[in-house]
Amino acid sequence: MTTSQQNNPLHGITLEMILNHLVNYFGWDELGRRIRINCFISDPSVVSSLKFLRKTPWARAKVEALYLDVLAGEK
């Protein structure tokens, strides 16, 4: 059934897509200021950030929330 995901705004969007969008929108410096985690502050890269975010649910939740805020502002 596809109805279980119909109201999920993140359905079909990968974590990598989210991270790339945020980096393009804010840049690493601003992203590190908004979400204070080392993978965004100290020698940031998409690969290292994805590795951390996939292992750390609270950090991933913050990234997803920021992404949804950015999308809401772009509409």
KASUL-V805326 format. One record per run of one state. SS is the DSSP state (~ for helix, > for strand, _ for the rest). FROM is the first residue (numbers start at 1). TO is the last residue. Records with the same first field share a line. If there is no record, write none. Layout:
BEGIN
SS = FROM-TO / FROM-TO
END
This chain:
BEGIN
_ = 1-2 / 6-14 / 27-27 / 35-37 / 42-45 / 56-56 / 75-75
~ = 3-5 / 15-26 / 28-34 / 38-41 / 46-55 / 57-74
END
